[in-house]
Amino acid sequence: MLSVVGEGETYGYAIAQRLGRVGFGEIKGGTLYPILMRLETDGLIDSRWGEGSKGPGRKFYRLTDAGAAELARRREQWHAFTKLTENLLNHGSRDD
């Protein structure tokens, strides 16, 4: 979610749609909004209320500086993990 919010200010439904398009399937509000609340409580994202294009207002989310730093840290961890996993899968159980 940090990565999606890091793409630019967005709102909950758009986040769920973006995650669905990249293969996470349907993300329900009962999953999405508690995570967004936790990220906001942790200071990784900020929110503001704004007008929706149609109908009621929406809560918009954006990455904070701390969130950008955390996203960069998590990306580094992910790349290290995938490299180790790829090495394991490509080289089997050899003790190199």
Secondary structure, DSSP 8 states (H G I E B T S, - for coil): -HHHHHTSSEEHHHHHHHHIIIII----HHHHHHHHHHHHHTTSEEEEEE--SSSS-EEEEEE-HHHHHHHHHHHHHHHHHHHHHHHHHHHTT---
